[in-house]
């Protein structure tokens, strides 16, 4: 299963999710971030599998 992280900018500071999500959960989290003030540049990024 493919996992995803979110990356975004909040108040000029780069942020990254501390957990990984499946795609539907990542999309839901992105929607919640879009509703927050001062959050921009939200990306859903595929997580590379660990070896």
SVG drawing of the C-alpha trace seen along z (x, -y; Angstrom):
<svg xmlns="http://www.w3.org/2000/svg" viewBox="-12 -34 29 37">
<polyline fill="none" stroke="black" stroke-width="0.4" points="0.0,0.0 1.3,-3.5 1.6,-5.9 1.6,-9.7 2.9,-12.7 1.7,-16.2 4.0,-19.2 2.9,-22.8 3.9,-26.3 2.5,-27.9 3.4,-31.5 6.4,-31.3 7.7,-28.1 7.9,-24.8 6.0,-22.0 5.6,-18.2 3.2,-15.7 4.7,-13.5 2.6,-10.5 1.9,-8.9 -1.6,-8.5 -3.4,-6.5 -4.6,-8.7 -8.2,-9.3 -6.9,-10.3 -4.2,-12.5 -6.9,-14.3 -9.1,-14.8 -6.1,-16.2 -5.3,-18.5 -8.9,-19.8 -8.6,-20.6 -5.3,-22.3 -6.8,-24.5 -9.3,-25.8 -6.7,-27.0 -5.4,-30.6 -1.8,-31.2 -1.4,-27.8 -0.2,-27.7 1.6,-25.5 -0.1,-22.2 1.2,-19.1 0.5,-15.4 3.8,-13.6 4.2,-9.9 6.3,-8.4 9.2,-6.2 9.0,-2.7 11.6,-1.9 14.1,0.8"/>
</svg>
